[in-house]
Amino acid sequence: MAPERDVRLKRLLYRSKYTGTKETDTLLGAFAERYLPQLSPVELDQYEALIENSDPDLYMWISGQKPVPPQWDNEVMTMLKSMRPNA
């Protein structure tokens, strides 16, 4: 793995596990551990931009309690939704 990719993955893993709310820590942390190493550069960009959203919005979108806005409805969001306990 390229050193810059390795650093980026470690940073994203940390950010995913320590978002500020327990629910998103759990969802994003599990997603990051499972999928980050295999994401393409484009998907990593999508994920990195996505996690800039507020924790409540992320949780509502991933859990299906609110519709996902079109700009965030991509491959990464589909993978995140598959991580739901009831998915």
Secondary structure by P-SEA (a helix, b strand, c coil): ccaaaaaaaaaaaaaaaccccaaaaaaaaaaaacccccccaaaaaaaaaaacccaaaaaaaaacccccccccccaaaaaaaaacccc
